[in-house]
Amino acid sequence: MSSKHQPIRHVAIVGGTHGNEITGVYLIKKYQNFVELLQGYDFSIELLTANSEAVAANKRYIDCDLNRSFKIEDLSNNSLLGYENQRAKEINQQLGPKGNSRVDFIVDLHTSTAPMGVNLVLLNDDPFHLKLADYVQQRMDNVTITWEQLPDHHFLMSIAPRHILIEVGATPQGSLRHKIFEQTEQATTHVLNFIEAYNKQELPVSSSSLEVYKYFDVMYLPQDSQGNIIGMVHDNIQDRDFGLLKTQDAIFKLFDGSDIVYEGEECYIAFINEAAYYDEKKAFSMAKRVVLSIG
């Protein structure tokens, strides 16, 4: 075994990071009730429901977004006293600590109200993570990959050095849809199978490159001077996640009947009219499409 090869020995599968994204919550329950589904791998697997209080309340979060609470500076900040701030510290102790974590790999399960398909979120662009995303994409339909690299990320999965976030949509908050549940389970199984093959150094040949979307900005819903929403996402772009947005495309329909058109450079858009982002009045995320070489 080469010195560069670092086997993965302990995996955590996490659901319920957002309490009203219950697909992951119930997939965790399924794994707990049918333990044979996770047997036979050469690594250990533990299951975690991250935000049980928010799950019980059928809310995304109680005080603040748990999946924005894992920057090292926040984990060490004792003045942050919200429920999710405390929960983040507990999870960091349980799975981490970040930077020297007990677990080698985290799978974090999410859903979207937007038709994102099977969206794999990467924080790193090293060969391991690119090969992982490529492996899943080759085995499932409608898989897109987004790349969200930051020096110290706020996502829960950033506790572990290797990780992936699986986000499947569209599905309403607080409900289960058969197809979305199955796609989430299938993607999770592919991730686990990849890790098994990686540990044995038996990975199949990957693609030479990987197409990913890299977010660079957010568009907000139209508002008046008091911050009141005065329009909505235009039907022209609704449900066109990962589609190309061109200059002069209509993006908002105002309540007075007029349209607002896009005036920026061409880009790709996602999380269009995502229900979870109405608290911040976000309309959609904006991304560039990038081709990364798989080492």
Phi and psi restraints in degrees (value plus and minus 20) as a CYANA .aco file:
   2 SER   PHI     -89.3   -49.3
   2 SER   PSI     136.5   176.5
   3 SER   PHI     -86.5   -46.5
   3 SER   PSI     -44.2    -4.2
   4 LYS   PHI    -100.4   -60.4
   4 LYS   PSI     -37.4     2.6
   5 HIS   PHI    -102.1   -62.1
   5 HIS   PSI      99.1   139.1
   6 GLN   PHI    -136.8   -96.8
   6 GLN   PSI      78.8   118.8
   7 PRO   PHI     -79.7   -39.7
   7 PRO   PSI     130.6   170.6
   8 ILE   PHI    -116.5   -76.5
   8 ILE   PSI     100.5   140.5
   9 ARG   PHI    -127.8   -87.8
   9 ARG   PSI     -41.9    -1.9
  10 HIS   PHI    -160.7  -120.7
  10 HIS   PSI     101.2   141.2
  11 VAL   PHI    -136.6   -96.6
  11 VAL   PSI     118.6   158.6
  12 ALA   PHI    -134.7   -94.7
  12 ALA   PSI     109.6   149.6
  13 ILE   PHI    -125.5   -85.5
  13 ILE   PSI     104.1   144.1
  14 VAL   PHI    -138.2   -98.2
  14 VAL   PSI     112.9   152.9
  15 GLY   PHI    -147.5  -107.5
  15 GLY   PSI     144.9   184.9
  16 GLY   PHI      50.7    90.7
  16 GLY   PSI       2.2    42.2
  17 THR   PHI     -79.6   -39.6
  17 THR   PSI     -57.8   -17.8
  18 HIS   PHI    -129.2   -89.2
  18 HIS   PSI     103.4   143.4
  19 GLY   PHI     -86.6   -46.6
  19 GLY   PSI     -42.9    -2.9
  20 ASN   PHI    -120.6   -80.6
  20 ASN   PSI      -9.4    30.6
  21 GLU   PHI    -120.5   -80.5
  21 GLU   PSI      62.7   102.7
  22 ILE   PHI    -107.5   -67.5
  22 ILE   PSI     -25.4    14.6
  23 THR   PHI     -77.1   -37.1
  23 THR   PSI     -68.7   -28.7
  24 GLY   PHI     -84.4   -44.4
  24 GLY   PSI     -56.1   -16.1
  25 VAL   PHI     -80.6   -40.6
  25 VAL   PSI     -66.4   -26.4
  26 TYR   PHI     -99.4   -59.4
  26 TYR   PSI     -44.2    -4.2
  27 LEU   PHI     -88.5   -48.5
  27 LEU   PSI     -58.5   -18.5
  28 ILE   PHI     -79.5   -39.5
  28 ILE   PSI     -65.0   -25.0
  29 LYS   PHI     -80.9   -40.9
  29 LYS   PSI     -61.2   -21.2
  30 LYS   PHI     -81.5   -41.5
  30 LYS   PSI     -65.2   -25.2
  31 TYR   PHI     -82.4   -42.4
  31 TYR   PSI     -56.3   -16.3
  32 GLN   PHI     -88.2   -48.2
  32 GLN   PSI     -55.1   -15.1
  33 ASN   PHI    -105.1   -65.1
  33 ASN   PSI     -44.8    -4.8
  34 PHE   PHI    -145.0  -105.0
  34 PHE   PSI      53.7    93.7
  35 VAL   PHI     -83.3   -43.3
  35 VAL   PSI     -41.8    -1.8
  36 GLU   PHI     -85.2   -45.2
  36 GLU   PSI     -40.1    -0.1
  37 LEU   PHI     -84.4   -44.4
  37 LEU   PSI     -45.4    -5.4
  38 LEU   PHI    -131.0   -91.0
  38 LEU   PSI      -7.6    32.4
  39 GLN   PHI    -110.9   -70.9
  39 GLN   PSI     138.1   178.1
  40 GLY   PHI      77.7   117.7
  40 GLY   PSI     -26.1    13.9
  41 TYR   PHI    -104.8   -64.8
  41 TYR   PSI     138.4   178.4
  42 ASP   PHI    -112.1   -72.1
  42 ASP   PSI      -0.4    39.6
  43 PHE   PHI    -157.8  -117.8
  43 PHE   PSI     137.2   177.2
  44 SER   PHI    -104.7   -64.7
  44 SER   PSI     131.7   171.7
  45 ILE   PHI    -150.1  -110.1
  45 ILE   PSI     108.7   148.7
  46 GLU   PHI    -138.6   -98.6
  46 GLU   PSI     132.9   172.9
  47 LEU   PHI    -135.1   -95.1
  47 LEU   PSI     120.6   160.6
  48 LEU   PHI    -162.3  -122.3
  48 LEU   PSI     108.6   148.6
  49 THR   PHI    -114.4   -74.4
  49 THR   PSI      91.6   131.6
  50 ALA   PHI     -95.0   -55.0
  50 ALA   PSI     -60.9   -20.9
  51 ASN   PHI    -147.0  -107.0
  51 ASN   PSI      51.9    91.9
  52 SER   PHI     -84.1   -44.1
  52 SER   PSI     -52.5   -12.5
  53 GLU   PHI     -84.6   -44.6
  53 GLU   PSI     -63.7   -23.7
  54 ALA   PHI     -89.1   -49.1
  54 ALA   PSI     -54.6   -14.6
  55 VAL   PHI     -81.1   -41.1
  55 VAL   PSI     -66.5   -26.5
  56 ALA   PHI     -82.3   -42.3
  56 ALA   PSI     -54.2   -14.2
  57 ALA   PHI    -107.2   -67.2
  57 ALA   PSI     -24.5    15.5
  58 ASN   PHI      33.0    73.0
  58 ASN   PSI      25.3    65.3
  59 LYS   PHI    -146.0  -106.0
  59 LYS   PSI     134.1   174.1
  60 ARG   PHI     -79.1   -39.1
  60 ARG   PSI     -63.5   -23.5
  61 TYR   PHI    -175.6  -135.6
  61 TYR   PSI     147.5   187.5
  62 ILE   PHI    -110.5   -70.5
  62 ILE   PSI     -77.1   -37.1
  63 ASP   PHI    -133.0   -93.0
  63 ASP   PSI     -58.8   -18.8
  64 CYS   PHI    -177.1  -137.1
  64 CYS   PSI     147.6   187.6
  65 ASP   PHI     -90.8   -50.8
  65 ASP   PSI      95.0   135.0
  66 LEU   PHI     -79.8   -39.8
  66 LEU   PSI     -55.6   -15.6
  67 ASN   PHI    -101.1   -61.1
  67 ASN   PSI      -7.4    32.6
  68 ARG   PHI    -140.9  -100.9
  68 ARG   PSI       0.1    40.1
  69 SER   PHI    -138.0   -98.0
  69 SER   PSI      -4.8    35.2
  70 PHE   PHI    -135.9   -95.9
  70 PHE   PSI       0.7    40.7
  71 LYS   PHI     -87.9   -47.9
  71 LYS   PSI     125.0   165.0
  72 ILE   PHI     -77.3   -37.3
  72 ILE   PSI     -60.3   -20.3
  73 GLU   PHI     -85.5   -45.5
  73 GLU   PSI     -52.3   -12.3
  74 ASP   PHI     -96.3   -56.3
  74 ASP   PSI     -57.5   -17.5
  75 LEU   PHI     -84.3   -44.3
  75 LEU   PSI     -46.2    -6.2
  76 SER   PHI    -119.4   -79.4
  76 SER   PSI     -15.3    24.7
  77 ASN   PHI    -115.1   -75.1
  77 ASN   PSI      84.2   124.2
  78 ASN   PHI     -96.9   -56.9
  78 ASN   PSI     -24.7    15.3
  79 SER   PHI    -105.5   -65.5
  79 SER   PSI     -29.9    10.1
  80 LEU   PHI    -105.9   -65.9
  80 LEU   PSI      87.8   127.8
  81 LEU   PHI    -133.8   -93.8
  81 LEU   PSI     -14.8    25.2
  82 GLY   PHI     -85.3   -45.3
  82 GLY   PSI     142.0   182.0
  83 TYR   PHI     -75.8   -35.8
  83 TYR   PSI     -68.2   -28.2
  84 GLU   PHI     -87.2   -47.2
  84 GLU   PSI     -52.4   -12.4
  85 ASN   PHI     -81.9   -41.9
  85 ASN   PSI     -62.6   -22.6
  86 GLN   PHI     -89.5   -49.5
  86 GLN   PSI     -59.6   -19.6
  87 ARG   PHI     -84.6   -44.6
  87 ARG   PSI     -58.1   -18.1
  88 ALA   PHI     -80.5   -40.5
  88 ALA   PSI     -61.9   -21.9
  89 LYS   PHI     -84.3   -44.3
  89 LYS   PSI     -59.3   -19.3
  90 GLU   PHI     -84.8   -44.8
  90 GLU   PSI     -64.9   -24.9
  91 ILE   PHI     -85.5   -45.5
  91 ILE   PSI     -57.7   -17.7
  92 ASN   PHI     -82.4   -42.4
  92 ASN   PSI     -57.1   -17.1
  93 GLN   PHI     -89.9   -49.9
  93 GLN   PSI     -56.7   -16.7
  94 GLN   PHI     -93.3   -53.3
  94 GLN   PSI     -63.8   -23.8
  95 LEU   PHI    -123.4   -83.4
  95 LEU   PSI     -44.0    -4.0
  96 GLY   PHI    -116.5   -76.5
  96 GLY   PSI    -156.7  -116.7
  97 PRO   PHI     -96.0   -56.0
  97 PRO   PSI     135.1   175.1
  98 LYS   PHI     -75.9   -35.9
  98 LYS   PSI     111.4   151.4
  99 GLY   PHI      78.6   118.6
  99 GLY   PSI     -41.8    -1.8
 100 ASN   PHI    -173.6  -133.6
 100 ASN   PSI      38.0    78.0
 101 SER   PHI     -97.7   -57.7
 101 SER   PSI     130.1   170.1
 102 ARG   PHI     -89.5   -49.5
 102 ARG   PSI     -59.4   -19.4
 103 VAL   PHI    -109.1   -69.1
 103 VAL   PSI     127.6   167.6
 104 ASP   PHI    -110.2   -70.2
 104 ASP   PSI     -44.9    -4.9
 105 PHE   PHI    -170.4  -130.4
 105 PHE   PSI     118.4   158.4
 106 ILE   PHI    -143.9  -103.9
 106 ILE   PSI     111.3   151.3
 107 VAL   PHI    -126.5   -86.5
 107 VAL   PSI      99.8   139.8
 108 ASP   PHI    -132.6   -92.6
 108 ASP   PSI     105.8   145.8
 109 LEU   PHI    -122.4   -82.4
 109 LEU   PSI     105.1   145.1
 110 HIS   PHI    -156.3  -116.3
 110 HIS   PSI     145.2   185.2
 111 THR   PHI    -153.9  -113.9
 111 THR   PSI     144.8   184.8
 112 SER   PHI    -151.4  -111.4
 112 SER   PSI     130.2   170.2
 113 THR   PHI    -101.5   -61.5
 113 THR   PSI     -28.5    11.5
 114 ALA   PHI    -114.0   -74.0
 114 ALA   PSI     130.4   170.4
 115 PRO   PHI     -96.0   -56.0
 115 PRO   PSI      53.2    93.2
 116 MET   PHI    -102.7   -62.7
 116 MET   PSI     -27.2    12.8
 117 GLY   PHI      47.4    87.4
 117 GLY   PSI    -168.1  -128.1
 118 VAL   PHI    -114.6   -74.6
 118 VAL   PSI      83.9   123.9
 119 ASN   PHI    -123.6   -83.6
 119 ASN   PSI      99.0   139.0
 120 LEU   PHI    -118.9   -78.9
 120 LEU   PSI     105.5   145.5
 121 VAL   PHI    -125.1   -85.1
 121 VAL   PSI     102.7   142.7
 122 LEU   PHI    -129.0   -89.0
 122 LEU   PSI     125.3   165.3
 123 LEU   PHI    -125.1   -85.1
 123 LEU   PSI     -37.6     2.4
 124 ASN   PHI    -146.1  -106.1
 124 ASN   PSI     132.5   172.5
 125 ASP   PHI    -135.4   -95.4
 125 ASP   PSI       7.7    47.7
 126 ASP   PHI     -97.0   -57.0
 126 ASP   PSI     144.9   184.9
 127 PRO   PHI     -76.1   -36.1
 127 PRO   PSI     -58.2   -18.2
 128 PHE   PHI     -78.3   -38.3
 128 PHE   PSI     -71.8   -31.8
 129 HIS   PHI     -90.4   -50.4
 129 HIS   PSI     -55.7   -15.7
 130 LEU   PHI     -87.7   -47.7
 130 LEU   PSI     -60.4   -20.4
 131 LYS   PHI     -85.5   -45.5
 131 LYS   PSI     -57.3   -17.3
 132 LEU   PHI     -81.4   -41.4
 132 LEU   PSI     -70.1   -30.1
 133 ALA   PHI     -82.8   -42.8
 133 ALA   PSI     -61.2   -21.2
 134 ASP   PHI     -82.7   -42.7
 134 ASP   PSI     -60.5   -20.5
 135 TYR   PHI     -78.7   -38.7
 135 TYR   PSI     -67.9   -27.9
 136 VAL   PHI     -87.2   -47.2
 136 VAL   PSI     -63.1   -23.1
 137 GLN   PHI     -82.1   -42.1
 137 GLN   PSI     -54.1   -14.1
 138 GLN   PHI     -91.1   -51.1
 138 GLN   PSI     -36.7     3.3
 139 ARG   PHI    -132.2   -92.2
 139 ARG   PSI     -21.3    18.7
 140 MET   PHI    -158.3  -118.3
 140 MET   PSI     135.0   175.0
 141 ASP   PHI    -106.3   -66.3
 141 ASP   PSI     135.1   175.1
 142 ASN   PHI      37.7    77.7
 142 ASN   PSI      25.5    65.5
 143 VAL   PHI    -121.3   -81.3
 143 VAL   PSI     105.7   145.7
 144 THR   PHI    -137.6   -97.6
 144 THR   PSI     134.7   174.7
 145 ILE   PHI    -146.3  -106.3
 145 ILE   PSI     106.6   146.6
 146 THR   PHI    -134.7   -94.7
 146 THR   PSI     129.1   169.1
 147 TRP   PHI    -144.3  -104.3
 147 TRP   PSI      96.7   136.7
 148 GLU   PHI    -146.7  -106.7
 148 GLU   PSI      59.2    99.2
 149 GLN   PHI    -111.1   -71.1
 149 GLN   PSI     107.9   147.9
 150 LEU   PHI    -158.0  -118.0
 150 LEU   PSI     133.2   173.2
 151 PRO   PHI     -80.0   -40.0
 151 PRO   PSI     -60.8   -20.8
 152 ASP   PHI    -157.5  -117.5
 152 ASP   PSI      77.1   117.1
 153 HIS   PHI     -97.6   -57.6
 153 HIS   PSI     133.9   173.9
 154 HIS   PHI    -115.2   -75.2
 154 HIS   PSI     -23.0    17.0
 155 PHE   PHI     -93.7   -53.7
 155 PHE   PSI     129.2   169.2
 156 LEU   PHI     -76.4   -36.4
 156 LEU   PSI     -63.3   -23.3
 157 MET   PHI     -85.0   -45.0
 157 MET   PSI     -35.9     4.1
 158 SER   PHI     -90.1   -50.1
 158 SER   PSI     -27.4    12.6
 159 ILE   PHI     -77.5   -37.5
 159 ILE   PSI     -62.0   -22.0
 160 ALA   PHI    -111.9   -71.9
 160 ALA   PSI     131.9   171.9
 161 PRO   PHI     -89.4   -49.4
 161 PRO   PSI     -45.4    -5.4
 162 ARG   PHI    -147.7  -107.7
 162 ARG   PSI     125.1   165.1
 163 HIS   PHI    -193.2  -153.2
 163 HIS   PSI     145.8   185.8
 164 ILE   PHI    -176.4  -136.4
 164 ILE   PSI     124.1   164.1
 165 LEU   PHI    -127.9   -87.9
 165 LEU   PSI     107.4   147.4
 166 ILE   PHI    -126.7   -86.7
 166 ILE   PSI      98.8   138.8
 167 GLU   PHI    -146.5  -106.5
 167 GLU   PSI      98.9   138.9
 168 VAL   PHI    -139.9   -99.9
 168 VAL   PSI     118.6   158.6
 169 GLY   PHI    -181.4  -141.4
 169 GLY   PSI     141.6   181.6
 170 ALA   PHI    -123.1   -83.1
 170 ALA   PSI     124.5   164.5
 171 THR   PHI    -170.7  -130.7
 171 THR   PSI     123.4   163.4
 172 PRO   PHI     -85.5   -45.5
 172 PRO   PSI     135.2   175.2
 173 GLN   PHI     -85.0   -45.0
 173 GLN   PSI     124.4   164.4
 174 GLY   PHI      51.8    91.8
 174 GLY   PSI       0.0    40.0
 175 SER   PHI    -162.2  -122.2
 175 SER   PSI     139.6   179.6
 176 LEU   PHI    -128.1   -88.1
 176 LEU   PSI     114.6   154.6
 177 ARG   PHI    -140.8  -100.8
 177 ARG   PSI     112.0   152.0
 178 HIS   PHI     -71.7   -31.7
 178 HIS   PSI     -72.6   -32.6
 179 LYS   PHI     -82.7   -42.7
 179 LYS   PSI     -62.5   -22.5
 180 ILE   PHI     -85.9   -45.9
 180 ILE   PSI     -61.5   -21.5
 181 PHE   PHI     -80.7   -40.7
 181 PHE   PSI     -66.9   -26.9
 182 GLU   PHI     -84.4   -44.4
 182 GLU   PSI     -60.4   -20.4
 183 GLN   PHI     -84.5   -44.5
 183 GLN   PSI     -59.1   -19.1
 184 THR   PHI     -83.6   -43.6
 184 THR   PSI     -65.1   -25.1
 185 GLU   PHI     -84.8   -44.8
 185 GLU   PSI     -62.2   -22.2
 186 GLN   PHI     -82.9   -42.9
 186 GLN   PSI     -64.0   -24.0
 187 ALA   PHI     -82.9   -42.9
 187 ALA   PSI     -60.6   -20.6
 188 THR   PHI     -83.0   -43.0
 188 THR   PSI     -63.1   -23.1
 189 THR   PHI     -82.0   -42.0
 189 THR   PSI     -61.6   -21.6
 190 HIS   PHI     -82.6   -42.6
 190 HIS   PSI     -59.3   -19.3
 191 VAL   PHI     -82.0   -42.0
 191 VAL   PSI     -66.2   -26.2
 192 LEU   PHI     -84.0   -44.0
 192 LEU   PSI     -59.7   -19.7
 193 ASN   PHI     -86.0   -46.0
 193 ASN   PSI     -56.2   -16.2
 194 PHE   PHI     -81.9   -41.9
 194 PHE   PSI     -65.7   -25.7
 195 ILE   PHI     -80.5   -40.5
 195 ILE   PSI     -62.1   -22.1
 196 GLU   PHI     -79.6   -39.6
 196 GLU   PSI     -67.1   -27.1
 197 ALA   PHI     -86.5   -46.5
 197 ALA   PSI     -57.2   -17.2
 198 TYR   PHI     -82.7   -42.7
 198 TYR   PSI     -66.5   -26.5
 199 ASN   PHI     -78.5   -38.5
 199 ASN   PSI     -58.2   -18.2
 200 LYS   PHI    -105.6   -65.6
 200 LYS   PSI     -20.1    19.9
 201 GLN   PHI      34.6    74.6
 201 GLN   PSI      24.9    64.9
 202 GLU   PHI    -143.5  -103.5
 202 GLU   PSI      11.9    51.9
 203 LEU   PHI     -86.3   -46.3
 203 LEU   PSI     118.7   158.7
 204 PRO   PHI     -88.8   -48.8
 204 PRO   PSI     145.5   185.5
 205 VAL   PHI     -84.0   -44.0
 205 VAL   PSI     110.7   150.7
 206 SER   PHI    -112.6   -72.6
 206 SER   PSI     150.5   190.5
 207 SER   PHI     -85.5   -45.5
 207 SER   PSI     143.7   183.7
 208 SER   PHI     -99.7   -59.7
 208 SER   PSI     -43.9    -3.9
 209 SER   PHI    -168.5  -128.5
 209 SER   PSI     147.4   187.4
 210 LEU   PHI    -157.9  -117.9
 210 LEU   PSI     110.0   150.0
 211 GLU   PHI    -108.2   -68.2
 211 GLU   PSI     103.6   143.6
 212 VAL   PHI    -150.6  -110.6
 212 VAL   PSI     140.1   180.1
 213 TYR   PHI    -129.9   -89.9
 213 TYR   PSI     109.3   149.3
 214 LYS   PHI    -135.8   -95.8
 214 LYS   PSI      96.4   136.4
 215 TYR   PHI     -89.4   -49.4
 215 TYR   PSI     122.6   162.6
 216 PHE   PHI    -152.7  -112.7
 216 PHE   PSI     -34.0     6.0
 217 ASP   PHI    -184.7  -144.7
 217 ASP   PSI     151.1   191.1
 218 VAL   PHI    -149.9  -109.9
 218 VAL   PSI     120.7   160.7
 219 MET   PHI    -122.9   -82.9
 219 MET   PSI     113.3   153.3
 220 TYR   PHI    -119.5   -79.5
 220 TYR   PSI     133.3   173.3
 221 LEU   PHI     -81.1   -41.1
 221 LEU   PSI     129.0   169.0
 222 PRO   PHI     -85.1   -45.1
 222 PRO   PSI     117.0   157.0
 223 GLN   PHI    -157.8  -117.8
 223 GLN   PSI     135.6   175.6
 224 ASP   PHI    -105.6   -65.6
 224 ASP   PSI    -194.9  -154.9
 225 SER   PHI     -86.2   -46.2
 225 SER   PSI     -38.6     1.4
 226 GLN   PHI    -113.5   -73.5
 226 GLN   PSI     -18.7    21.3
 227 GLY   PHI      66.0   106.0
 227 GLY   PSI      -7.6    32.4
 228 ASN   PHI    -101.6   -61.6
 228 ASN   PSI     117.0   157.0
 229 ILE   PHI     -88.0   -48.0
 229 ILE   PSI     109.0   149.0
 230 ILE   PHI    -139.8   -99.8
 230 ILE   PSI      -7.1    32.9
 231 GLY   PHI    -190.6  -150.6
 231 GLY   PSI    -194.5  -154.5
 232 MET   PHI    -161.6  -121.6
 232 MET   PSI     148.1   188.1
 233 VAL   PHI     -81.1   -41.1
 233 VAL   PSI     111.0   151.0
 234 HIS   PHI     -91.1   -51.1
 234 HIS   PSI     123.5   163.5
 235 ASP   PHI     -80.9   -40.9
 235 ASP   PSI     -40.8    -0.8
 236 ASN   PHI     -79.8   -39.8
 236 ASN   PSI     -50.4   -10.4
 237 ILE   PHI    -134.2   -94.2
 237 ILE   PSI     -30.0    10.0
 238 GLN   PHI     -77.0   -37.0
 238 GLN   PSI     114.1   154.1
 239 ASP   PHI      45.9    85.9
 239 ASP   PSI       2.1    42.1
 240 ARG   PHI    -127.7   -87.7
 240 ARG   PSI      19.9    59.9
 241 ASP   PHI     -79.7   -39.7
 241 ASP   PSI     114.7   154.7
 242 PHE   PHI      47.9    87.9
 242 PHE   PSI      -2.8    37.2
 243 GLY   PHI    -106.6   -66.6
 243 GLY   PSI     144.9   184.9
 244 LEU   PHI    -104.4   -64.4
 244 LEU   PSI     107.1   147.1
 245 LEU   PHI    -120.3   -80.3
 245 LEU   PSI     103.8   143.8
 246 LYS   PHI    -127.6   -87.6
 246 LYS   PSI     136.3   176.3
 247 THR   PHI     -77.0   -37.0
 247 THR   PSI     115.1   155.1
 248 GLN   PHI      58.8    98.8
 248 GLN   PSI     -15.5    24.5
 249 ASP   PHI     -88.7   -48.7
 249 ASP   PSI     118.7   158.7
 250 ALA   PHI     -90.9   -50.9
 250 ALA   PSI     108.5   148.5
 251 ILE   PHI    -137.3   -97.3
 251 ILE   PSI     -44.4    -4.4
 252 PHE   PHI    -154.9  -114.9
 252 PHE   PSI     123.3   163.3
 253 LYS   PHI    -129.5   -89.5
 253 LYS   PSI      95.0   135.0
 254 LEU   PHI     -98.3   -58.3
 254 LEU   PSI     137.6   177.6
 255 PHE   PHI     -87.3   -47.3
 255 PHE   PSI     -38.3     1.7
 256 ASP   PHI    -102.8   -62.8
 256 ASP   PSI     -18.2    21.8
 257 GLY   PHI      77.5   117.5
 257 GLY   PSI     -31.0     9.0
 258 SER   PHI    -105.3   -65.3
 258 SER   PSI     143.5   183.5
 259 ASP   PHI    -127.6   -87.6
 259 ASP   PSI     130.6   170.6
 260 ILE   PHI    -131.6   -91.6
 260 ILE   PSI     111.8   151.8
 261 VAL   PHI    -126.9   -86.9
 261 VAL   PSI     137.8   177.8
 262 TYR   PHI     -99.7   -59.7
 262 TYR   PSI     114.0   154.0
 263 GLU   PHI    -138.8   -98.8
 263 GLU   PSI     -13.7    26.3
 264 GLY   PHI    -112.8   -72.8
 264 GLY   PSI    -190.4  -150.4
 265 GLU   PHI     -95.1   -55.1
 265 GLU   PSI     135.6   175.6
 266 GLU   PHI     -75.5   -35.5
 266 GLU   PSI     119.6   159.6
 267 CYS   PHI    -177.3  -137.3
 267 CYS   PSI     156.6   196.6
 268 TYR   PHI    -126.4   -86.4
 268 TYR   PSI     126.4   166.4
 269 ILE   PHI    -145.0  -105.0
 269 ILE   PSI     128.4   168.4
 270 ALA   PHI    -169.0  -129.0
 270 ALA   PSI     153.3   193.3
 271 PHE   PHI      30.9    70.9
 271 PHE   PSI      22.0    62.0
 272 ILE   PHI     -91.6   -51.6
 272 ILE   PSI     100.8   140.8
 273 ASN   PHI      39.3    79.3
 273 ASN   PSI      14.2    54.2
 274 GLU   PHI     -82.8   -42.8
 274 GLU   PSI     103.8   143.8
 275 ALA   PHI     -81.0   -41.0
 275 ALA   PSI     -54.5   -14.5
 276 ALA   PHI     -85.5   -45.5
 276 ALA   PSI     -38.6     1.4
 277 TYR   PHI    -121.2   -81.2
 277 TYR   PSI     -13.6    26.4
 278 TYR   PHI     -87.0   -47.0
 278 TYR   PSI     -45.6    -5.6
 279 ASP   PHI     -84.4   -44.4
 279 ASP   PSI     -45.0    -5.0
 280 GLU   PHI    -125.8   -85.8
 280 GLU   PSI     -17.0    23.0
 281 LYS   PHI      40.5    80.5
 281 LYS   PSI      14.9    54.9
 282 LYS   PHI    -105.0   -65.0
 282 LYS   PSI     116.8   156.8
 283 ALA   PHI    -115.8   -75.8
 283 ALA   PSI     -62.8   -22.8
 284 PHE   PHI    -186.9  -146.9
 284 PHE   PSI     142.8   182.8
 285 SER   PHI    -119.3   -79.3
 285 SER   PSI     130.2   170.2
 286 MET   PHI    -136.9   -96.9
 286 MET   PSI     116.5   156.5
 287 ALA   PHI    -160.3  -120.3
 287 ALA   PSI     135.7   175.7
 288 LYS   PHI    -123.8   -83.8
 288 LYS   PSI     125.1   165.1
 289 ARG   PHI    -111.2   -71.2
 289 ARG   PSI     108.0   148.0
 290 VAL   PHI    -147.4  -107.4
 290 VAL   PSI     121.9   161.9
 291 VAL   PHI    -126.4   -86.4
 291 VAL   PSI      99.6   139.6
 292 LEU   PHI    -126.3   -86.3
 292 LEU   PSI     117.9   157.9
 293 SER   PHI     -98.2   -58.2
 293 SER   PSI     112.6   152.6
 294 ILE   PHI    -109.6   -69.6
 294 ILE   PSI      96.1   136.1
